[in-house]
Amino acid sequence: MNFFERYLTLWVTLCIGGGILLGKMLGSSITVLSDLNLSTVNIPVALLVWLMIYPMMVQIDFSSIAKAGSNPKGLLLTLTINWLIKPFTMAFFAWIFFDKIYSAYLSPELAQEYIAGAILLGAAPCTAMVFVWSYLTDGDPGYTLVQVAVNDLVLLVAFIPIVGFLLGVTNIEIPFEALVTSVVIFVVIPLTAGFLSNRLLIKTKGEQWFKTVFLPKLKPVSIVALLSTLVLLFAFQGEKILASPMDIFLIAIPLTIQTYLIFFIAWFLGRKLKLPHCICSPAAMIGASNFFELAVAVAIALFGLNSGAALATVVGVLIEVPVMLSLVKLSNKWKY
């Protein structure tokens, strides 16, 4: 690893601190950026996510996508983790922490809202950022795309029944505008850009130049965009973090435990199924990370913008990048 990658934990810590400080210094003026939204997608964050996702999209060999069916165990693992395990372990941890362990610190009403926000996160597997985690752990680009696509299709039919069952709520609707916007922005656009530039660059410069010169230059771009996203996310929530740090901390604990648990379950099941690292790692990353745009949108629709449920989903956004980067490091350390 180069110097920058070796001390990535330090840069992440500095970006989190810098983001909170920036949010405090800018105050309400930061809303100029945080309010630049298309549906539920923040445009500045979307631009940075494009820079993170593009390096993986440009490597996708579309002929390999058809071969994903020849190794269905990776898809089976992803579906099992995301829809038969993850929502229920998240509900369990949320109940244990918010309703039992934190009962002396939280009112019953607020505890229930935090539980609801956590459940919404647990029932929404990742669509966008998993491409980044897969790329940073040398995942198979084509197979990762298939895993994400299959999960998005299942989400359309499984999200509402699971959330309704765990919350005991019947008036849930998938915000299709938010779902479609996120998929178009975070999958379709970078995928199209990657496909076109892949064909153009190989045709004009040759495959050797593409693999040995162009692709190596993209990894620093992806990591810098990732750290810049951290700064923005924590800047957007800087005042809220400083105003109620204890609540943020209390919410972060069960969400973090859940993330690590799901990763370990998926990882060791993948090893037991004898999946190659390039399939096992993305499968574990999809389960561990969340489709937070969807979770935030549903939390706001059901409980309101200033609810505890909405705050819990926002904390999920804040902890995801640093926690997932630690899992990226672990995946690379355990590479086989």
TORBAGU-700390 format. One line per field, with one value per atom (N, C-alpha, C): residue number from 1; residue in one letter; x, y, z. Coordinates in steps of 0.2 Angstrom, whole numbers, plus 5000, padded with zeros to 4 digits. Layout:
BEGIN
num c(NUM/...);
residuo c(A/...);
east c(X/...);
north c(Y/...);
up c(Z/...);
// end
This chain:
BEGIN
num c(1/1/1/2/2/2/3/3/3/4/4/4/5/5/5/6/6/6/7/7/7/8/8/8/9/9/9/10/10/10/11/11/11/12/12/12/13/13/13/14/14/14/15/15/15/16/16/16/17/17/17/18/18/18/19/19/19/20/20/20/21/21/21/22/22/22/23/23/23/24/24/24/25/25/25/26/26/26/27/27/27/28/28/28/29/29/29/30/30/30/31/31/31/32/32/32/33/33/33/34/34/34/35/35/35/36/36/36/37/37/37/38/38/38/39/39/39/40/40/40/41/41/41/42/42/42/43/43/43/44/44/44/45/45/45/46/46/46/47/47/47/48/48/48/49/49/49/50/50/50/51/51/51/52/52/52/53/53/53/54/54/54/55/55/55/56/56/56/57/57/57/58/58/58/59/59/59/60/60/60/61/61/61/62/62/62/63/63/63/64/64/64/65/65/65/66/66/66/67/67/67/68/68/68/69/69/69/70/70/70/71/71/71/72/72/72/73/73/73/74/74/74/75/75/75/76/76/76/77/77/77/78/78/78/79/79/79/80/80/80/81/81/81/82/82/82/83/83/83/84/84/84/85/85/85/86/86/86/87/87/87/88/88/88/89/89/89/90/90/90/91/91/91/92/92/92/93/93/93/94/94/94/95/95/95/96/96/96/97/97/97/98/98/98/99/99/99/100/100/100/101/101/101/102/102/102/103/103/103/104/104/104/105/105/105/106/106/106/107/107/107/108/108/108/109/109/109/110/110/110/111/111/111/112/112/112/113/113/113/114/114/114/115/115/115/116/116/116/117/117/117/118/118/118/119/119/119/120/120/120/121/121/121/122/122/122/123/123/123/124/124/124/125/125/125/126/126/126/127/127/127/128/128/128/129/129/129/130/130/130/131/131/131/132/132/132/133/133/133/134/134/134/135/135/135/136/136/136/137/137/137/138/138/138/139/139/139/140/140/140/141/141/141/142/142/142/143/143/143/144/144/144/145/145/145/146/146/146/147/147/147/148/148/148/149/149/149/150/150/150/151/151/151/152/152/152/153/153/153/154/154/154/155/155/155/156/156/156/157/157/157/158/158/158/159/159/159/160/160/160/161/161/161/162/162/162/163/163/163/164/164/164/165/165/165/166/166/166/167/167/167/168/168/168/169/169/169/170/170/170/171/171/171/172/172/172/173/173/173/174/174/174/175/175/175/176/176/176/177/177/177/178/178/178/179/179/179/180/180/180/181/181/181/182/182/182/183/183/183/184/184/184/185/185/185/186/186/186/187/187/187/188/188/188/189/189/189/190/190/190/191/191/191/192/192/192/193/193/193/194/194/194/195/195/195/196/196/196/197/197/197/198/198/198/199/199/199/200/200/200/201/201/201/202/202/202/203/203/203/204/204/204/205/205/205/206/206/206/207/207/207/208/208/208/209/209/209/210/210/210/211/211/211/212/212/212/213/213/213/214/214/214/215/215/215/216/216/216/217/217/217/218/218/218/219/219/219/220/220/220/221/221/221/222/222/222/223/223/223/224/224/224/225/225/225/226/226/226/227/227/227/228/228/228/229/229/229/230/230/230/231/231/231/232/232/232/233/233/233/234/234/234/235/235/235/236/236/236/237/237/237/238/238/238/239/239/239/240/240/240/241/241/241/242/242/242/243/243/243/244/244/244/245/245/245/246/246/246/247/247/247/248/248/248/249/249/249/250/250/250/251/251/251/252/252/252/253/253/253/254/254/254/255/255/255/256/256/256/257/257/257/258/258/258/259/259/259/260/260/260/261/261/261/262/262/262/263/263/263/264/264/264/265/265/265/266/266/266/267/267/267/268/268/268/269/269/269/270/270/270/271/271/271/272/272/272/273/273/273/274/274/274/275/275/275/276/276/276/277/277/277/278/278/278/279/279/279/280/280/280/281/281/281/282/282/282/283/283/283/284/284/284/285/285/285/286/286/286/287/287/287/288/288/288/289/289/289/290/290/290/291/291/291/292/292/292/293/293/293/294/294/294/295/295/295/296/296/296/297/297/297/298/298/298/299/299/299/300/300/300/301/301/301/302/302/302/303/303/303/304/304/304/305/305/305/306/306/306/307/307/307/308/308/308/309/309/309/310/310/310/311/311/311/312/312/312/313/313/313/314/314/314/315/315/315/316/316/316/317/317/317/318/318/318/319/319/319/320/320/320/321/321/321/322/322/322/323/323/323/324/324/324/325/325/325/326/326/326/327/327/327/328/328/328/329/329/329/330/330/330/331/331/331/332/332/332/333/333/333/334/334/334/335/335/335/336/336/336);
residuo c(M/M/M/N/N/N/F/F/F/F/F/F/E/E/E/R/R/R/Y/Y/Y/L/L/L/T/T/T/L/L/L/W/W/W/V/V/V/T/T/T/L/L/L/C/C/C/I/I/I/G/G/G/G/G/G/G/G/G/I/I/I/L/L/L/L/L/L/G/G/G/K/K/K/M/M/M/L/L/L/G/G/G/S/S/S/S/S/S/I/I/I/T/T/T/V/V/V/L/L/L/S/S/S/D/D/D/L/L/L/N/N/N/L/L/L/S/S/S/T/T/T/V/V/V/N/N/N/I/I/I/P/P/P/V/V/V/A/A/A/L/L/L/L/L/L/V/V/V/W/W/W/L/L/L/M/M/M/I/I/I/Y/Y/Y/P/P/P/M/M/M/M/M/M/V/V/V/Q/Q/Q/I/I/I/D/D/D/F/F/F/S/S/S/S/S/S/I/I/I/A/A/A/K/K/K/A/A/A/G/G/G/S/S/S/N/N/N/P/P/P/K/K/K/G/G/G/L/L/L/L/L/L/L/L/L/T/T/T/L/L/L/T/T/T/I/I/I/N/N/N/W/W/W/L/L/L/I/I/I/K/K/K/P/P/P/F/F/F/T/T/T/M/M/M/A/A/A/F/F/F/F/F/F/A/A/A/W/W/W/I/I/I/F/F/F/F/F/F/D/D/D/K/K/K/I/I/I/Y/Y/Y/S/S/S/A/A/A/Y/Y/Y/L/L/L/S/S/S/P/P/P/E/E/E/L/L/L/A/A/A/Q/Q/Q/E/E/E/Y/Y/Y/I/I/I/A/A/A/G/G/G/A/A/A/I/I/I/L/L/L/L/L/L/G/G/G/A/A/A/A/A/A/P/P/P/C/C/C/T/T/T/A/A/A/M/M/M/V/V/V/F/F/F/V/V/V/W/W/W/S/S/S/Y/Y/Y/L/L/L/T/T/T/D/D/D/G/G/G/D/D/D/P/P/P/G/G/G/Y/Y/Y/T/T/T/L/L/L/V/V/V/Q/Q/Q/V/V/V/A/A/A/V/V/V/N/N/N/D/D/D/L/L/L/V/V/V/L/L/L/L/L/L/V/V/V/A/A/A/F/F/F/I/I/I/P/P/P/I/I/I/V/V/V/G/G/G/F/F/F/L/L/L/L/L/L/G/G/G/V/V/V/T/T/T/N/N/N/I/I/I/E/E/E/I/I/I/P/P/P/F/F/F/E/E/E/A/A/A/L/L/L/V/V/V/T/T/T/S/S/S/V/V/V/V/V/V/I/I/I/F/F/F/V/V/V/V/V/V/I/I/I/P/P/P/L/L/L/T/T/T/A/A/A/G/G/G/F/F/F/L/L/L/S/S/S/N/N/N/R/R/R/L/L/L/L/L/L/I/I/I/K/K/K/T/T/T/K/K/K/G/G/G/E/E/E/Q/Q/Q/W/W/W/F/F/F/K/K/K/T/T/T/V/V/V/F/F/F/L/L/L/P/P/P/K/K/K/L/L/L/K/K/K/P/P/P/V/V/V/S/S/S/I/I/I/V/V/V/A/A/A/L/L/L/L/L/L/S/S/S/T/T/T/L/L/L/V/V/V/L/L/L/L/L/L/F/F/F/A/A/A/F/F/F/Q/Q/Q/G/G/G/E/E/E/K/K/K/I/I/I/L/L/L/A/A/A/S/S/S/P/P/P/M/M/M/D/D/D/I/I/I/F/F/F/L/L/L/I/I/I/A/A/A/I/I/I/P/P/P/L/L/L/T/T/T/I/I/I/Q/Q/Q/T/T/T/Y/Y/Y/L/L/L/I/I/I/F/F/F/F/F/F/I/I/I/A/A/A/W/W/W/F/F/F/L/L/L/G/G/G/R/R/R/K/K/K/L/L/L/K/K/K/L/L/L/P/P/P/H/H/H/C/C/C/I/I/I/C/C/C/S/S/S/P/P/P/A/A/A/A/A/A/M/M/M/I/I/I/G/G/G/A/A/A/S/S/S/N/N/N/F/F/F/F/F/F/E/E/E/L/L/L/A/A/A/V/V/V/A/A/A/V/V/V/A/A/A/I/I/I/A/A/A/L/L/L/F/F/F/G/G/G/L/L/L/N/N/N/S/S/S/G/G/G/A/A/A/A/A/A/L/L/L/A/A/A/T/T/T/V/V/V/V/V/V/G/G/G/V/V/V/L/L/L/I/I/I/E/E/E/V/V/V/P/P/P/V/V/V/M/M/M/L/L/L/S/S/S/L/L/L/V/V/V/K/K/K/L/L/L/S/S/S/N/N/N/K/K/K/W/W/W/K/K/K/Y/Y/Y);
east c(5004/5000/5004/5002/5006/5004/5008/5007/5000/4996/4989/4985/4985/4981/4983/4989/4992/4989/4988/4985/4978/4974/4967/4963/4964/4960/4961/4967/4969/4965/4965/4962/4954/4951/4944/4943/4947/4946/4946/4951/4952/4946/4943/4938/4931/4930/4925/4925/4931/4932/4931/4934/4934/4927/4923/4916/4912/4912/4909/4911/4917/4919/4917/4917/4915/4907/4903/4896/4895/4899/4898/4900/4905/4907/4902/4900/4895/4888/4886/4880/4874/4869/4864/4865/4871/4873/4875/4876/4878/4871/4866/4859/4859/4863/4864/4866/4870/4872/4868/4866/4862/4855/4852/4846/4846/4852/4852/4850/4844/4842/4838/4838/4834/4830/4824/4820/4823/4826/4829/4836/4839/4846/4849/4855/4858/4863/4863/4866/4874/4877/4884/4886/4883/4885/4884/4879/4878/4884/4887/4893/4899/4900/4905/4905/4898/4897/4898/4897/4899/4906/4910/4917/4920/4916/4918/4916/4910/4907/4910/4912/4914/4920/4925/4931/4929/4923/4921/4917/4913/4908/4912/4918/4922/4925/4926/4929/4924/4918/4913/4913/4914/4914/4907/4903/4896/4895/4900/4899/4900/4903/4903/4897/4892/4886/4882/4882/4878/4880/4887/4889/4888/4885/4883/4879/4874/4870/4874/4880/4884/4887/4886/4888/4883/4877/4871/4872/4877/4878/4879/4883/4884/4877/4873/4866/4862/4862/4859/4861/4867/4870/4868/4868/4866/4858/4854/4847/4845/4849/4848/4850/4855/4858/4853/4852/4848/4840/4837/4830/4828/4832/4830/4834/4839/4843/4844/4846/4848/4842/4836/4830/4829/4829/4827/4833/4839/4844/4844/4843/4843/4837/4831/4825/4827/4831/4833/4837/4843/4847/4844/4840/4836/4832/4828/4824/4828/4834/4838/4841/4844/4847/4842/4837/4833/4828/4825/4819/4822/4828/4830/4836/4842/4848/4847/4844/4844/4837/4834/4827/4828/4833/4834/4836/4838/4840/4834/4830/4826/4818/4814/4807/4804/4799/4797/4795/4792/4790/4796/4801/4807/4811/4811/4814/4811/4804/4800/4802/4803/4805/4812/4816/4823/4823/4819/4818/4816/4811/4808/4813/4817/4822/4827/4829/4834/4831/4825/4822/4822/4820/4820/4827/4832/4839/4840/4838/4840/4836/4830/4827/4828/4833/4835/4842/4844/4851/4853/4860/4863/4863/4862/4862/4868/4870/4875/4882/4883/4890/4893/4889/4892/4897/4896/4900/4907/4907/4913/4917/4913/4916/4919/4915/4917/4924/4924/4930/4936/4935/4941/4943/4939/4941/4942/4943/4944/4938/4932/4926/4925/4922/4920/4915/4917/4912/4905/4906/4900/4895/4898/4894/4891/4895/4892/4886/4886/4881/4875/4876/4870/4867/4872/4869/4865/4867/4863/4857/4857/4851/4846/4848/4843/4840/4844/4842/4837/4838/4833/4826/4827/4820/4817/4820/4817/4814/4818/4816/4809/4807/4801/4795/4796/4791/4792/4798/4799/4799/4801/4802/4796/4791/4785/4782/4782/4779/4784/4790/4795/4795/4795/4794/4788/4782/4776/4775/4778/4778/4782/4788/4792/4790/4787/4784/4777/4773/4766/4763/4765/4762/4759/4753/4750/4750/4752/4751/4758/4762/4768/4768/4771/4772/4779/4781/4788/4788/4792/4793/4796/4792/4795/4799/4797/4801/4808/4809/4815/4819/4816/4819/4821/4817/4819/4825/4824/4829/4836/4836/4842/4845/4841/4844/4847/4843/4845/4852/4852/4858/4864/4863/4869/4870/4866/4867/4867/4862/4861/4866/4866/4871/4878/4881/4888/4889/4884/4885/4886/4881/4882/4888/4890/4897/4902/4902/4908/4908/4902/4902/4905/4902/4904/4912/4914/4921/4926/4923/4927/4928/4923/4923/4927/4927/4930/4938/4939/4947/4950/4947/4950/4951/4946/4946/4952/4953/4957/4964/4965/4971/4974/4969/4971/4970/4969/4967/4973/4979/4985/4986/4985/4985/4980/4974/4968/4969/4972/4973/4979/4984/4991/4991/4988/4989/4983/4977/4971/4968/4967/4964/4967/4974/4978/4977/4976/4975/4968/4963/4957/4956/4960/4959/4960/4965/4965/4959/4957/4951/4945/4944/4939/4939/4945/4946/4946/4948/4948/4940/4936/4929/4926/4928/4925/4926/4932/4934/4930/4930/4926/4918/4916/4909/4908/4913/4913/4913/4917/4917/4910/4907/4900/4895/4895/4889/4890/4896/4896/4895/4897/4896/4888/4885/4877/4874/4877/4874/4878/4883/4887/4884/4879/4876/4872/4868/4864/4869/4874/4879/4881/4883/4886/4880/4874/4868/4866/4866/4864/4869/4875/4880/4879/4875/4874/4869/4864/4859/4862/4866/4870/4874/4878/4882/4878/4872/4868/4865/4863/4860/4865/4872/4877/4879/4879/4881/4878/4871/4868/4868/4868/4869/4876/4881/4888/4889/4886/4886/4883/4877/4873/4877/4881/4885/4890/4894/4899/4897/4891/4888/4886/4883/4880/4886/4891/4897/4900/4901/4905/4900/4894/4889/4890/4889/4890/4897/4902/4909/4910/4908/4910/4905/4899/4895/4898/4900/4903/4909/4913/4919/4917/4912/4909/4906/4903/4901/4906/4912/4918/4918/4915/4914/4921/4923/4929/4929/4935/4935/4931/4932/4929/4921/4918/4911/4909/4913/4911/4911/4916/4917/4911/4910/4904/4897/4896/4890/4890/4896/4896/4895/4898/4897/4890/4886/4879/4875/4876/4872/4874/4880/4882/4880/4880/4878/4871/4869/4861/4860/4854/4851/4848/4852/4850/4845/4846/4841/4834/4833/4826/4824/4828/4827/4825/4829/4828/4821/4820/4813/4807/4807/4802/4801/4806/4806/4803/4805/4802/4794/4792/4785/4781/4784/4780/4780/4785/4786/4787/4789/4791/4798/4800/4807/4811/4807/4811/4810/4808/4807/4813/4812/4818/4820/4814/4816/4820/4818/4822/4830/4830/4837/4841/4838/4841/4844/4840/4842/4848/4848/4853/4860/4859/4865/4868/4863/4865/4870/4868/4872/4878/4879/4885/4890/4888/4892/4894/4890/4892/4898/4901/4907/4913/4914/4920/4919/4913/4913/4914/4911/4912/4920/4923/4930/4934/4932/4936/4935/4929/4927/4931/4932/4936/4943/4945/4952/4953/4947/4947/4947/4943/4942/4948/4952/4958/4964/4963/4968/4967/4960/4958/4958/4960/4959/4963/4959/4961/4961);
north c(4994/5000/5006/5012/5018/5021/5027/5031/5033/5035/5038/5032/5026/5020/5018/5018/5015/5019/5025/5029/5032/5027/5029/5031/5027/5028/5035/5037/5044/5049/5048/5053/5053/5047/5047/5050/5050/5053/5061/5063/5070/5073/5069/5071/5072/5067/5067/5073/5074/5080/5087/5087/5093/5094/5089/5090/5093/5090/5093/5100/5102/5109/5113/5111/5115/5116/5111/5112/5117/5117/5122/5129/5130/5136/5139/5135/5138/5139/5135/5136/5135/5139/5138/5139/5142/5143/5136/5131/5125/5122/5124/5122/5124/5128/5130/5123/5120/5113/5107/5107/5101/5101/5107/5108/5107/5106/5105/5097/5096/5089/5088/5082/5079/5073/5074/5069/5069/5063/5063/5062/5063/5063/5069/5070/5077/5077/5082/5083/5083/5087/5087/5080/5077/5070/5065/5066/5061/5062/5068/5069/5066/5066/5063/5055/5053/5045/5043/5047/5045/5044/5049/5048/5042/5040/5033/5027/5027/5022/5020/5026/5025/5021/5021/5016/5009/5007/5000/4999/5004/5003/5003/5006/5006/5000/4995/4989/4983/4984/4979/4976/4970/4966/4963/4966/4964/4957/4954/4947/4943/4945/4941/4941/4946/4946/4940/4938/4932/4926/4926/4920/4920/4925/4925/4920/4917/4912/4905/4905/4899/4898/4903/4903/4906/4902/4905/4906/4903/4903/4910/4914/4921/4925/4924/4927/4924/4918/4915/4917/4918/4921/4928/4932/4939/4939/4936/4936/4933/4928/4925/4930/4933/4938/4944/4947/4953/4953/4947/4947/4942/4937/4932/4933/4937/4938/4945/4949/4956/4960/4960/4964/4962/4956/4953/4954/4953/4955/4962/4967/4974/4975/4972/4974/4971/4965/4963/4968/4970/4974/4981/4983/4990/4989/4983/4982/4982/4978/4977/4983/4987/4993/4999/5001/5006/5005/4999/4998/4995/4992/4989/4992/4992/4995/5002/5006/5013/5016/5011/5013/5019/5019/5025/5032/5031/5038/5040/5036/5037/5036/5041/5040/5034/5031/5025/5027/5033/5035/5036/5040/5041/5034/5030/5023/5020/5020/5017/5020/5026/5030/5028/5027/5025/5018/5014/5007/5007/5011/5011/5013/5018/5020/5015/5011/5006/5000/4999/4993/4995/5002/5004/5003/5005/5004/4996/4992/4985/4982/4985/4982/4984/4989/4992/4990/4985/4983/4988/4989/4994/4994/4999/5000/5003/5009/5013/5011/5013/5013/5006/5000/4994/4993/4997/4997/5000/5004/5007/5002/4999/4994/4988/4986/4980/4982/4988/4991/4991/4993/4994/4987/4982/4975/4970/4973/4969/4964/4966/4962/4962/4957/4956/4961/4965/4971/4968/4964/4961/4958/4953/4950/4954/4959/4964/4968/4970/4973/4968/4962/4957/4956/4956/4956/4962/4968/4974/4974/4972/4972/4967/4961/4956/4959/4962/4964/4970/4974/4980/4977/4971/4968/4965/4962/4959/4964/4970/4975/4978/4978/4980/4976/4970/4965/4964/4964/4962/4967/4973/4979/4980/4982/4983/4978/4972/4966/4966/4966/4965/4971/4977/4983/4983/4982/4982/4977/4971/4966/4968/4970/4972/4978/4983/4989/4989/4984/4984/4989/4992/4997/4995/4997/4995/5000/5007/5012/5014/5009/5010/5010/5015/5015/5016/5012/5013/5020/5025/5031/5030/5028/5025/5031/5037/5042/5042/5041/5041/5035/5029/5023/5023/5026/5026/5031/5037/5042/5040/5036/5033/5028/5024/5019/5022/5027/5030/5034/5038/5042/5038/5033/5029/5023/5020/5014/5016/5018/5018/5023/5029/5035/5033/5031/5029/5022/5018/5012/5013/5018/5020/5023/5028/5032/5027/5022/5017/5013/5010/5006/5010/5016/5020/5022/5024/5026/5019/5014/5007/5006/5006/5004/5009/5016/5021/5021/5020/5020/5014/5008/5002/5002/5005/5006/5011/5016/5021/5020/5018/5017/5010/5005/4999/4996/4989/4986/4987/4986/4986/4993/4998/5005/5006/5004/5004/5001/4995/4991/4994/4996/4997/5005/5009/5016/5020/5018/5022/5020/5013/5010/5012/5011/5013/5020/5025/5032/5033/5029/5030/5029/5024/5022/5028/5032/5038/5043/5044/5048/5045/5039/5036/5037/5036/5037/5044/5049/5056/5058/5055/5057/5054/5048/5045/5049/5052/5056/5063/5065/5072/5071/5065/5063/5063/5060/5060/5068/5072/5079/5082/5081/5084/5081/5075/5071/5074/5074/5077/5084/5088/5095/5096/5093/5094/5092/5088/5086/5089/5093/5096/5099/5103/5106/5101/5097/5092/5087/5085/5081/5085/5091/5095/5096/5097/5098/5092/5086/5080/5075/5076/5070/5064/5064/5058/5054/5057/5053/5050/5054/5051/5045/5045/5040/5034/5035/5029/5026/5029/5026/5023/5025/5023/5016/5014/5008/5002/5001/4995/4995/5001/5001/4998/5000/4998/4990/4988/4981/4977/4979/4976/4975/4981/4981/4976/4975/4970/4963/4962/4955/4953/4957/4955/4953/4957/4956/4949/4948/4942/4936/4936/4931/4929/4935/4934/4931/4934/4932/4925/4922/4916/4911/4913/4908/4908/4913/4914/4909/4909/4905/4897/4896/4889/4887/4891/4890/4889/4891/4891/4896/4902/4907/4910/4912/4916/4923/4925/4932/4937/4937/4943/4943/4937/4937/4937/4934/4934/4941/4944/4951/4956/4956/4961/4958/4952/4949/4951/4951/4953/4961/4964/4972/4974/4971/4972/4972/4966/4965/4970/4971/4976/4983/4985/4992/4993/4999/5001/5005/5005/5009/5015/5020/5025/5030/5031/5036/5034/5027/5025/5025/5023/5022/5029/5034/5041/5044/5042/5045/5042/5035/5032/5034/5035/5037/5044/5049/5055/5055/5051/5050/5047/5042/5039/5043/5046/5049/5056/5059/5066/5068/5074/5076/5076/5079/5079/5074/5068/5062/5059/5055/5050/5045/5043/5038/5041/5047/5051/5052/5053/5054/5048/5042/5036/5034/5035/5034/5038/5045/5049/5047/5044/5042/5036/5032/5026/5029/5034/5037/5039/5043/5045/5040/5034/5029/5024/5024/5019/5020/5026/5026/5024/5027/5025/5017/5015/5008/5003/5005/5001/5001/5007/5007/5002/5001/4997/4990/4988/4981/4980/4986/4985/4983/4986/4985/4977/4975/4968/4963/4965/4961/4960/4965/4965/4961/4962/4958/4951/4949/4942/4939/4943/4941/4934/4930/4923/4921);
up c(5000/5000/5000/4997/4997/5003/5004/5011/5012/5007/5008/5010/5007/5009/5016/5017/5024/5030/5029/5034/5033/5030/5028/5034/5039/5045/5048/5048/5050/5046/5039/5035/5036/5037/5039/5045/5050/5056/5055/5052/5050/5046/5041/5037/5041/5046/5050/5055/5058/5062/5058/5052/5048/5046/5044/5042/5047/5054/5059/5060/5060/5061/5056/5050/5044/5045/5047/5048/5053/5059/5064/5062/5058/5056/5051/5046/5041/5044/5049/5052/5047/5046/5042/5035/5033/5026/5023/5026/5023/5020/5022/5019/5011/5009/5002/4998/5001/4998/5000/5006/5008/5005/5003/5000/4992/4989/4982/4981/4981/4980/4974/4971/4966/4969/4971/4975/4981/4984/4990/4989/4983/4982/4982/4986/4986/4981/4977/4970/4972/4976/4978/4980/4984/4986/4980/4976/4970/4965/4964/4960/4963/4969/4973/4972/4973/4972/4965/4960/4953/4953/4956/4955/4959/4964/4967/4963/4960/4957/4950/4946/4939/4939/4943/4942/4942/4945/4945/4938/4937/4931/4925/4924/4918/4917/4922/4921/4920/4920/4919/4912/4912/4906/4905/4900/4900/4898/4895/4893/4899/4904/4910/4914/4913/4917/4916/4909/4908/4911/4914/4917/4924/4927/4934/4936/4932/4933/4934/4932/4933/4940/4944/4951/4955/4955/4959/4967/4969/4977/4979/4975/4977/4978/4973/4973/4979/4980/4985/4992/4993/4999/5000/4995/4996/4998/4994/4996/5003/5005/5011/5017/5016/5021/5021/5015/5015/5017/5016/5017/5022/5024/5029/5036/5036/5042/5044/5039/5041/5044/5041/5045/5052/5053/5059/5065/5063/5068/5069/5064/5066/5071/5070/5074/5081/5082/5088/5092/5088/5092/5093/5089/5091/5097/5097/5103/5110/5109/5115/5118/5113/5115/5117/5112/5113/5119/5119/5123/5130/5130/5137/5139/5136/5139/5140/5135/5136/5139/5142/5145/5150/5153/5158/5155/5149/5145/5140/5138/5132/5135/5133/5134/5129/5132/5127/5120/5120/5113/5108/5111/5107/5106/5110/5109/5104/5103/5098/5091/5091/5085/5082/5087/5085/5083/5086/5084/5076/5075/5068/5063/5065/5060/5059/5064/5063/5059/5060/5056/5048/5047/5040/5037/5041/5038/5037/5041/5041/5035/5033/5028/5021/5020/5014/5012/5008/5006/5002/5002/4998/4990/4987/4980/4977/4980/4976/4979/4986/4989/4988/4988/4987/4981/4976/4970/4973/4977/4980/4984/4989/4993/4989/4984/4980/4976/4973/4969/4974/4980/4984/4987/4986/4988/4982/4976/4970/4969/4970/4969/4961/4959/4952/4950/4945/4944/4941/4936/4933/4938/4942/4947/4952/4954/4959/4956/4950/4947/4947/4945/4945/4953/4958/4965/4966/4965/4966/4962/4956/4952/4955/4957/4960/4966/4970/4977/4976/4971/4969/4967/4963/4961/4967/4971/4977/4982/4982/4987/4985/4979/4976/4979/4981/4983/4991/4993/5000/5005/5003/5008/5012/5009/5013/5017/5015/5020/5026/5025/5030/5035/5033/5037/5040/5037/5040/5045/5045/5050/5056/5055/5061/5064/5061/5064/5066/5063/5065/5062/5056/5052/5046/5044/5037/5032/5034/5029/5026/5024/5021/5014/5011/5003/5001/4996/4994/4990/4992/4988/4981/4976/4970/4967/4968/4965/4968/4974/4977/4975/4974/4972/4965/4961/4954/4953/4956/4955/4958/4963/4966/4961/4959/4954/4948/4945/4939/4940/4946/4947/4949/4953/4956/4952/4948/4944/4936/4934/4926/4923/4926/4923/4924/4929/4930/4926/4925/4921/4914/4912/4905/4903/4907/4906/4906/4911/4911/4905/4902/4897/4890/4889/4883/4884/4889/4890/4889/4892/4891/4884/4880/4873/4869/4871/4867/4869/4875/4877/4874/4875/4872/4865/4861/4854/4852/4855/4853/4856/4862/4866/4866/4866/4867/4874/4874/4881/4886/4883/4887/4891/4887/4890/4895/4893/4898/4904/4905/4911/4915/4911/4915/4916/4913/4914/4916/4913/4914/4921/4922/4928/4934/4935/4941/4943/4938/4940/4943/4942/4945/4952/4955/4962/4967/4966/4970/4970/4964/4962/4967/4967/4970/4978/4981/4988/4990/4986/4987/4987/4982/4982/4988/4990/4996/5003/5003/5009/5009/5003/5002/5004/5002/5004/5012/5015/5022/5025/5022/5025/5024/5018/5016/5021/5022/5026/5033/5036/5043/5043/5038/5038/5038/5034/5034/5040/5044/5051/5057/5055/5060/5067/5065/5071/5075/5072/5075/5079/5077/5080/5087/5086/5092/5097/5094/5099/5103/5100/5103/5102/5105/5103/5107/5113/5116/5112/5110/5106/5100/5096/5090/5092/5098/5100/5102/5106/5108/5102/5097/5091/5087/5087/5083/5085/5091/5094/5091/5092/5089/5081/5078/5071/5069/5072/5071/5072/5078/5080/5074/5072/5067/5060/5058/5052/5052/5058/5059/5059/5062/5063/5056/5052/5046/5041/5041/5037/5039/5046/5048/5046/5047/5045/5037/5033/5026/5024/5027/5025/5026/5032/5034/5030/5029/5025/5018/5015/5009/5008/5013/5014/5014/5018/5018/5012/5008/5001/4996/4998/4994/4988/4990/4985/4984/4978/4977/4981/4982/4986/4982/4976/4972/4972/4974/4975/4982/4986/4993/4996/4995/4998/4996/4989/4988/4991/4992/4995/5002/5006/5013/5013/5008/5009/5007/5003/5001/5008/5011/5017/5023/5023/5029/5028/5022/5020/5019/5018/5018/5012/5010/5005/5009/5011/5016/5013/5006/5003/5004/5003/5004/5011/5016/5023/5025/5023/5026/5023/5017/5013/5017/5018/5021/5029/5032/5039/5039/5035/5035/5033/5028/5026/5032/5035/5041/5047/5049/5056/5056/5050/5050/5050/5047/5046/5053/5058/5065/5070/5067/5071/5073/5078/5080/5075/5071/5066/5061/5059/5054/5056/5062/5065/5065/5067/5067/5060/5055/5048/5046/5048/5046/5050/5056/5059/5056/5053/5048/5043/5040/5034/5037/5043/5045/5047/5050/5052/5046/5041/5036/5033/5031/5027/5032/5038/5042/5044/5045/5047/5041/5035/5030/5027/5028/5026/5031/5037/5041/5039/5036/5034/5027/5023/5017/5019/5024/5026/5028/5032/5034/5029/5024/5018/5014/5013/5010/5014/5020/5025/5024/5024/5024/5017/5012/5005/5004/5000/4999/4991);
// end
